[in-house]
Amino acid sequence: MSRPAKPTLSFWQIWNMCFGFLGIQFGFALQNANASRIFETLGASQDAVPGLWIAAPLTGLLVQPIVGYLSDRTWTRFGRRRPFFMIGAVLTTLALLVMPNSPTLWIAAGTLWVLDASINVSMEPFRAFVGDQLAPPQRPTGYAMQSFFIGVGAIVASFLPYLLTQAGVANTAAPGQVPDTVRYAFYFGAAVLLAAITWTVVSTREYSPTELAGFDDAEPAAHHGHVAARGPAPIGQAVLWAAIGIVLAGLIAWQQGDKMLYVLAGLCAGYGVLLALARLLPGTHMLASIAGDLRAMPLTMRRLAWVQFFSWFALFAMWIFTTRAVAGVHFGSTDPESAAYNEGANWVGVLFGAYNGFAALAALLIPPMVRAIGLRWSHLVNLWLGGAGLISMLFIDDPRWLLLSMVGVGFAWASILSLPYALLSDSVPAAKMGVYMGIFNFFIVIPQLVAASALGFALRAWLGGQPIHVLVLGGCSLLLAGLCVLRVPSRPEVV
């Protein structure tokens, strides 16, 4: 007997279930646009900033698969994913209140760790929530709606310091003090985040695990190449990865390489340790289960991993280095305490708000684009627009014209936040939607760790110490990500 399809949801039902992402993006955008500024204000050097950012992706690497695993196995009277929405919202709100008041650099770095972990507690279940609630034909629309709210939230959040400056709030402060414009922006963002996620929690319902198992999309389509669950990895594989990490660390020490490169060695060794632990633990243990699911990834997910790697490497390069690149090249100052630098930093907030605004518009265009040329070609086009936008920043002298560069970045951002998830959600079983969305985050986090650990070294060794060249490198990475999309299996495109 055939299983029924999930009911088609109305526009407002999809709106309500995605509205919480408005708040999540408030926190995420404030973090992205202002963390480097806060670190530099508290005394961090240019070389140290990428290392301080490592807290964010490391936290995601640990938190998202665990939260996904737990939310797959949660069912309470408050639902399956919604309890995690609220826990993350409360913790993120508290971290946003603390971050701009950090008295020292190490406290700011630690608060960033807590902030990113808290955002991840809410964000990962939101991705799985769309897969739970929507039938496959509506998922591109659901993820595009999330992109729309991400864009709208980030516009306001990124513009807040600039708008507060125009309203007369002080944009400079004593040495070692964060300006009032940044502090008040974080306070406002905390209130919006908590209110938006609360709205989604109270205005939506969830299907129980039994109901989800009864729908026709409970198991993925065969053409996505889902691999049956595997046993533990051979011990030789675990030893090999651990050995690669140890040898790499030894080479870095021998050559007196950048200390940030030890992060890459740690990733390799850590994966080996995970595989070894999975052999020792019962198959029902969380770590063993996550390791088994990681080895049983569907073909679609394996191919999307490369797309995500090059996409998020580019984004992280942009988030880390745009403030210093624009302040130095277009405003003529690299001194965080100077008026020119802070004017440039405010303009970066405007640029980040602009690309998120263009992303909100792009989100409205993505569903008809998918209908016209398909998921894969739509994503390729958008990634190439983003690559062209980042590369163009090298050739623009007037900072106002950088808004044109942000058009391409906005299209890429909207696409990165929606189309890979639409491709992925059709390829994984409903019972493991959360854990696979969490594992998929590996391919967002790993490139961020590579960027944070290697870009400082690359900037000094190969890029002439010019942060603007890092943005060009990011643009080339987006072009390569677009080519990788063509290798991803695709279902018939219906929106």
C-alpha positions as CSV (number, residue, x, y, z in Angstrom):
1,M,0.0,0.0,0.0
2,S,1.4,3.4,-1.0
3,R,2.1,5.9,1.7
4,P,0.4,9.4,1.6
5,A,2.3,12.5,0.7
6,K,2.7,15.2,3.3
7,P,0.0,17.9,3.1
8,T,0.8,21.0,1.2
9,L,1.3,23.9,3.6
10,S,0.1,27.4,2.9
11,F,2.3,30.5,2.4
12,W,1.6,31.7,6.0
13,Q,2.3,28.3,7.5
14,I,5.7,28.3,5.8
15,W,6.2,31.9,6.9
16,N,5.6,31.1,10.5
17,M,7.8,28.0,10.6
18,C,10.7,30.0,9.1
19,F,10.2,33.3,10.9
20,G,12.6,32.3,13.7
21,F,15.5,32.5,11.3
22,L,15.0,36.3,11.3
23,G,16.2,36.2,14.9
24,I,18.9,33.7,14.3
25,Q,20.4,35.8,11.6
26,F,20.3,38.9,13.8
27,G,22.7,37.2,16.1
28,F,24.8,35.7,13.3
29,A,25.1,39.0,11.4
30,L,26.0,40.9,14.5
31,Q,28.7,38.3,15.2
32,N,30.1,38.3,11.6
33,A,30.1,42.1,11.1
34,N,31.5,43.1,14.5
35,A,33.5,40.3,16.1
36,S,36.8,41.3,14.3
37,R,36.1,44.9,15.3
38,I,35.6,43.9,18.9
39,F,38.8,41.8,18.9
40,E,40.9,44.5,17.4
41,T,39.5,47.1,19.7
42,L,40.6,44.9,22.6
43,G,44.1,44.6,21.3
44,A,44.2,41.7,18.8
45,S,46.7,42.0,16.0
46,Q,45.8,41.3,12.3
47,D,47.5,37.9,12.5
48,A,45.7,36.9,15.7
49,V,42.2,37.6,14.4
50,P,41.7,34.4,12.3
51,G,42.8,32.3,15.3
52,L,40.2,34.0,17.5
53,W,37.5,33.2,15.0
54,I,38.3,29.5,15.2
55,A,36.0,29.3,18.2
56,A,33.0,29.6,16.0
57,P,33.5,26.8,13.5
58,L,35.0,24.5,16.1
59,T,31.8,24.9,18.1
60,G,29.7,24.1,15.1
61,L,31.7,21.0,14.4
62,L,31.0,19.6,17.8
63,V,27.5,21.0,18.5
64,Q,25.5,20.5,15.3
65,P,25.7,16.7,14.8
66,I,25.1,16.1,18.5
67,V,22.1,18.4,18.5
68,G,20.8,16.8,15.3
69,Y,21.3,13.3,16.8
70,L,19.4,14.3,20.0
71,S,16.6,16.1,18.2
72,D,16.0,13.0,16.0
73,R,15.4,11.1,19.2
74,T,13.4,13.7,21.0
75,W,9.6,13.8,21.3
76,T,7.9,15.8,24.1
77,R,4.6,17.6,24.5
78,F,6.5,20.7,23.2
79,G,7.6,18.9,20.0
80,R,10.7,17.5,18.5
81,R,12.8,20.4,17.3
82,R,11.1,23.3,19.1
83,P,12.6,22.6,22.5
84,F,16.0,23.1,21.0
85,F,14.9,26.3,19.3
86,M,14.1,27.8,22.7
87,I,17.1,26.5,24.6
88,G,19.4,28.0,21.9
89,A,17.4,31.3,21.8
90,V,17.8,31.9,25.6
91,L,21.6,31.1,25.6
92,T,22.2,33.2,22.5
93,T,20.4,36.2,24.0
94,L,22.6,36.0,27.1
95,A,25.8,35.8,25.0
96,L,24.7,38.8,22.9
97,L,24.3,40.9,26.0
98,V,27.8,39.9,27.2
99,M,29.9,40.0,24.0
100,P,30.2,43.9,23.5
101,N,30.9,44.3,27.3
102,S,33.8,42.0,27.3
103,P,36.6,43.7,29.4
104,T,39.4,41.6,27.9
105,L,40.3,39.9,24.7
106,W,40.2,36.4,26.2
107,I,36.7,37.0,27.6
108,A,35.5,38.2,24.1
109,A,37.0,35.1,22.5
110,G,35.3,32.8,25.0
111,T,32.0,34.6,24.6
112,L,32.2,34.1,20.8
113,W,32.5,30.4,21.5
114,V,29.4,30.4,23.7
115,L,27.5,32.7,21.2
116,D,28.2,30.4,18.3
117,A,27.4,27.3,20.2
118,S,24.1,28.7,21.2
119,I,23.2,29.9,17.7
120,N,24.0,26.3,16.5
121,V,21.7,24.8,19.1
122,S,18.8,26.6,17.4
123,M,19.9,26.7,13.8
124,E,20.6,23.0,13.1
125,P,17.1,21.9,14.1
126,F,15.6,24.7,12.0
127,R,17.2,23.1,8.9
128,A,15.8,19.7,9.8
129,F,12.4,21.3,10.6
130,V,11.9,22.2,7.0
131,G,12.7,18.6,5.9
132,D,10.2,17.3,8.6
133,Q,7.3,19.6,7.8
134,L,7.4,20.0,4.0
135,A,7.0,17.5,1.2
136,P,10.0,17.4,-1.3
137,P,8.3,19.7,-3.9
138,Q,7.9,22.4,-1.3
139,R,11.3,22.2,0.3
140,P,13.1,24.6,-2.1
141,T,10.4,27.2,-1.2
142,G,10.9,26.5,2.5
143,Y,14.6,26.9,2.4
144,A,14.3,30.0,0.2
145,M,11.9,31.4,2.8
146,Q,14.6,30.9,5.4
147,S,17.0,32.7,3.1
148,F,14.6,35.6,2.9
149,F,14.4,36.0,6.6
150,I,18.1,35.6,6.9
151,G,18.5,38.4,4.4
152,V,16.0,40.7,6.1
153,G,17.4,40.0,9.6
154,A,21.0,40.6,8.5
155,I,20.1,43.9,6.7
156,V,18.9,45.5,9.9
157,A,21.5,43.9,12.1
158,S,24.4,44.8,9.9
159,F,23.2,48.4,9.4
160,L,22.6,49.0,13.2
161,P,26.0,50.5,14.1
162,Y,25.8,52.8,11.0
163,L,22.2,53.9,11.8
164,L,23.0,54.5,15.4
165,T,25.9,56.7,14.4
166,Q,23.6,58.7,12.2
167,A,21.3,59.1,15.2
168,G,24.1,60.6,17.3
169,V,25.3,57.6,19.3
170,A,29.1,57.6,19.9
171,N,31.0,55.5,17.3
172,T,34.4,55.8,19.0
173,A,35.4,55.1,22.6
174,A,38.4,55.1,24.8
175,P,41.2,52.6,24.0
176,G,40.1,49.1,24.8
177,Q,36.4,50.0,24.9
178,V,33.8,48.9,22.4
179,P,31.8,51.9,21.0
180,D,28.2,52.5,22.1
181,T,27.0,51.9,18.6
182,V,28.1,48.3,18.7
183,R,26.9,47.7,22.3
184,Y,23.4,49.0,21.6
185,A,23.2,47.0,18.4
186,F,23.9,43.8,20.3
187,Y,21.2,44.6,22.9
188,F,18.6,45.2,20.2
189,G,19.6,42.0,18.4
190,A,19.2,40.0,21.6
191,A,15.6,41.1,22.0
192,V,14.7,40.5,18.3
193,L,16.3,37.0,18.3
194,L,14.3,35.9,21.4
195,A,11.0,37.3,20.1
196,A,11.3,35.8,16.6
197,I,12.2,32.3,17.7
198,T,9.4,32.4,20.3
199,W,7.0,33.3,17.5
200,T,7.9,30.2,15.5
201,V,7.6,28.0,18.6
202,V,4.1,29.1,19.5
203,S,2.7,29.4,15.9
204,T,3.7,26.0,14.5
205,R,3.1,22.3,15.2
206,E,5.2,19.3,14.4
207,Y,4.6,15.8,13.1
208,S,5.4,13.1,15.6
209,P,8.1,10.4,14.6
210,T,5.2,8.0,13.9
211,E,3.5,10.4,11.6
212,L,6.8,11.1,9.7
213,A,7.4,7.4,9.2
214,G,4.0,7.1,7.6
215,F,4.7,9.6,4.7
216,D,6.0,8.7,1.3
217,D,9.2,10.6,1.7
218,A,10.2,8.7,4.9
219,E,13.0,7.0,2.9
220,P,15.2,8.7,0.2
221,A,14.8,8.1,-3.5
222,A,17.1,5.4,-4.8
223,H,18.9,7.6,-7.3
224,H,20.5,9.6,-4.5
225,G,22.8,6.6,-3.8
226,H,22.1,6.2,-0.1
227,V,24.5,3.7,1.4
228,A,23.3,1.1,3.9
229,A,24.5,1.7,7.5
230,R,28.1,0.5,7.9
231,G,29.9,-1.1,10.8
232,P,32.9,0.5,12.5
233,A,35.8,1.7,10.3
234,P,38.8,-0.7,10.0
235,I,41.3,0.0,12.7
236,G,43.9,0.7,10.0
237,Q,41.8,3.6,8.8
238,A,41.6,5.2,12.2
239,V,45.4,4.7,12.7
240,L,46.1,6.3,9.3
241,W,44.1,9.5,10.0
242,A,45.7,9.8,13.5
243,A,49.2,9.3,11.9
244,I,48.5,11.9,9.2
245,G,47.7,14.4,12.0
246,I,50.8,13.6,14.0
247,V,53.1,13.7,11.0
248,L,51.6,17.0,9.8
249,A,52.0,18.5,13.3
250,G,55.7,17.3,13.3
251,L,56.3,18.9,9.9
252,I,54.8,22.2,11.1
253,A,57.0,22.2,14.2
254,W,60.1,21.2,12.2
255,Q,59.6,24.0,9.7
256,Q,58.5,26.4,12.4
257,G,55.3,27.0,10.5
258,D,52.4,29.1,11.6
259,K,50.9,27.8,14.8
260,M,47.4,28.1,13.3
261,L,48.3,25.3,11.0
262,Y,48.2,22.9,14.0
263,V,44.4,23.2,13.7
264,L,44.5,21.2,10.4
265,A,46.7,18.6,12.0
266,G,44.3,18.4,14.9
267,L,41.4,17.8,12.5
268,C,43.1,14.8,10.9
269,A,44.1,13.3,14.3
270,G,40.7,14.0,15.8
271,Y,38.9,12.1,13.0
272,G,41.2,9.1,13.6
273,V,40.3,9.2,17.3
274,L,36.6,9.4,16.4
275,L,36.9,6.3,14.2
276,A,38.8,4.5,16.9
277,L,36.2,5.4,19.6
278,A,33.4,4.2,17.4
279,R,35.1,0.7,17.3
280,L,35.2,0.6,21.1
281,L,31.7,1.9,21.9
282,P,28.4,0.0,21.5
283,G,26.8,0.5,18.1
284,T,23.9,2.3,19.8
285,H,26.2,4.9,21.4
286,M,25.8,8.4,20.1
287,L,29.4,8.7,18.8
288,A,29.4,5.3,17.2
289,S,26.0,6.1,15.5
290,I,27.2,9.5,14.2
291,A,30.5,7.9,12.9
292,G,28.4,5.2,11.2
293,D,26.1,7.7,9.6
294,L,29.1,9.7,8.4
295,R,30.5,6.7,6.6
296,A,27.1,5.9,5.1
297,M,26.5,9.3,3.5
298,P,24.4,9.3,0.3
299,L,26.2,10.1,-2.9
300,T,24.4,13.5,-3.2
301,M,25.8,14.5,0.2
302,R,29.3,13.3,-0.7
303,R,29.3,15.4,-3.9
304,L,27.7,18.4,-2.1
305,A,30.6,18.3,0.4
306,W,33.0,19.8,-2.2
307,V,30.5,22.5,-3.1
308,Q,30.1,23.5,0.5
309,F,33.8,23.4,1.2
310,F,34.7,26.0,-1.5
311,S,31.6,28.1,-0.8
312,W,32.2,28.4,2.9
313,F,35.9,28.9,2.6
314,A,35.1,32.0,0.5
315,L,32.5,33.3,3.0
316,F,34.8,32.9,6.0
317,A,37.6,34.7,4.1
318,M,35.1,37.5,3.5
319,W,33.9,37.8,7.0
320,I,37.3,37.8,8.5
321,F,39.1,40.2,6.2
322,T,36.6,42.6,4.7
323,T,36.8,45.1,7.5
324,R,40.5,45.4,7.3
325,A,40.5,45.3,3.5
326,V,38.0,48.0,3.1
327,A,39.3,50.2,5.9
328,G,42.8,50.0,4.6
329,V,42.2,50.2,0.8
330,H,39.2,52.4,0.6
331,F,39.4,54.5,3.8
332,G,43.2,54.6,4.2
333,S,43.6,53.4,7.8
334,T,44.5,50.2,9.6
335,D,44.4,51.7,13.1
336,P,41.3,50.4,14.9
337,E,41.3,53.6,17.1
338,S,41.2,56.0,14.2
339,A,38.1,57.7,13.0
340,A,38.9,56.6,9.4
341,Y,39.1,53.0,10.4
342,N,35.8,53.1,12.3
343,E,34.2,54.9,9.4
344,G,35.4,52.1,7.2
345,A,34.2,49.5,9.7
346,N,30.7,51.1,9.7
347,W,30.7,51.0,5.9
348,V,31.5,47.3,6.0
349,G,28.4,46.9,8.2
350,V,26.5,48.7,5.4
351,L,28.0,46.4,2.8
352,F,27.1,43.3,4.8
353,G,23.6,44.6,5.3
354,A,23.4,45.3,1.5
355,Y,24.5,41.8,0.5
356,N,21.9,40.4,2.9
357,G,19.3,42.7,1.4
358,F,20.1,41.5,-2.1
359,A,20.0,38.0,-0.7
360,A,16.4,38.6,0.5
361,L,15.5,39.7,-3.0
362,A,17.4,36.8,-4.5
363,A,15.4,34.4,-2.3
364,L,12.2,35.5,-4.0
365,L,13.8,34.8,-7.4
366,I,15.3,31.4,-6.5
367,P,12.1,29.3,-6.8
368,P,11.2,30.5,-10.3
369,M,14.9,30.2,-11.3
370,V,14.8,26.5,-10.1
371,R,11.7,25.9,-12.1
372,A,13.4,27.4,-15.2
373,I,16.9,25.8,-15.1
374,G,16.9,23.4,-12.2
375,L,18.6,23.2,-8.7
376,R,22.1,22.6,-9.9
377,W,22.4,25.2,-12.6
378,S,20.6,27.8,-10.4
379,H,23.2,27.2,-7.7
380,L,26.1,27.4,-10.2
381,V,24.9,30.7,-11.6
382,N,24.5,32.3,-8.2
383,L,27.9,31.1,-6.9
384,W,29.6,32.6,-10.0
385,L,27.8,35.9,-9.4
386,G,29.2,35.8,-5.9
387,G,32.7,35.0,-7.1
388,A,32.6,37.9,-9.6
389,G,31.4,40.2,-6.8
390,L,34.4,39.4,-4.5
391,I,37.0,39.6,-7.2
392,S,35.6,43.0,-8.4
393,M,36.4,44.6,-5.0
394,L,40.1,44.6,-6.0
395,F,39.4,46.9,-9.0
396,I,36.9,49.4,-7.3
397,D,38.3,52.6,-5.8
398,D,35.1,54.4,-4.7
399,P,33.8,52.5,-1.6
400,R,30.2,53.4,-2.7
401,W,30.6,51.2,-5.8
402,L,31.3,48.2,-3.5
403,L,27.6,48.0,-3.2
404,L,27.6,46.7,-6.8
405,S,29.9,43.9,-5.7
406,M,27.5,43.0,-2.9
407,V,24.8,42.2,-5.5
408,G,26.7,39.1,-6.6
409,V,27.6,38.2,-3.1
410,G,23.9,38.5,-2.1
411,F,22.8,36.1,-4.8
412,A,25.5,33.6,-3.8
413,W,24.6,33.9,-0.1
414,A,20.9,33.3,-0.7
415,S,21.7,30.3,-2.8
416,I,24.2,28.8,-0.3
417,L,21.6,29.0,2.4
418,S,18.9,27.2,0.4
419,L,19.7,25.1,-2.6
420,P,22.2,22.7,-1.0
421,Y,19.7,21.9,1.7
422,A,17.0,21.3,-0.9
423,L,19.3,18.9,-2.7
424,L,20.3,17.2,0.5
425,S,16.9,16.8,2.2
426,D,15.6,14.6,-0.6
427,S,18.5,12.2,-0.2
428,V,18.3,11.3,3.6
429,P,15.8,9.2,5.5
430,A,13.3,11.2,7.6
431,A,14.3,9.4,10.8
432,K,17.8,10.8,10.5
433,M,17.1,14.2,9.1
434,G,18.5,16.0,12.1
435,V,21.8,14.0,12.4
436,Y,22.5,14.3,8.6
437,M,21.8,18.0,8.7
438,G,24.3,18.2,11.6
439,I,26.9,16.0,9.7
440,F,26.4,18.2,6.7
441,N,27.6,21.1,8.9
442,F,31.0,19.4,8.8
443,F,31.4,20.6,5.3
444,I,30.6,24.2,6.4
445,V,32.9,24.0,9.5
446,I,35.9,22.3,8.0
447,P,36.5,25.0,5.3
448,Q,36.1,27.7,8.0
449,L,38.7,26.0,10.1
450,V,41.0,25.7,7.1
451,A,40.4,29.4,6.4
452,A,41.0,30.5,10.0
453,S,44.1,28.4,10.3
454,A,45.7,28.9,6.9
455,L,44.7,32.4,5.7
456,G,46.9,34.3,8.1
457,F,49.9,32.3,6.9
458,A,48.8,32.7,3.2
459,L,48.3,36.5,3.7
460,R,51.9,36.9,4.8
461,A,53.6,34.3,2.6
462,W,51.8,34.6,-0.7
463,L,49.3,37.5,-0.8
464,G,51.7,40.4,0.0
465,G,50.1,41.2,3.3
466,Q,47.2,42.8,1.5
467,P,43.8,41.6,2.9
468,I,42.1,42.6,-0.3
469,H,43.9,39.7,-2.0
470,V,42.2,37.3,0.4
471,L,38.9,38.5,-0.9
472,V,40.0,37.8,-4.5
473,L,41.1,34.3,-3.3
474,G,37.6,33.9,-1.9
475,G,36.0,34.9,-5.2
476,C,38.1,32.2,-7.1
477,S,36.9,29.7,-4.5
478,L,33.2,30.5,-5.3
479,L,33.9,30.0,-9.0
480,L,35.3,26.5,-8.2
481,A,32.4,25.7,-6.0
482,G,30.0,26.4,-9.0
483,L,31.9,23.9,-11.1
484,C,31.6,21.2,-8.4
485,V,27.8,21.6,-8.4
486,L,27.6,19.9,-11.8
487,R,28.7,16.6,-10.2
488,V,25.8,16.5,-7.8
489,P,22.9,14.1,-8.6
490,S,19.6,15.9,-9.1
491,R,16.0,14.8,-9.0
492,P,13.3,16.2,-11.4
493,E,13.0,19.9,-10.5
494,V,9.6,20.8,-9.1
495,V,8.8,23.8,-6.8
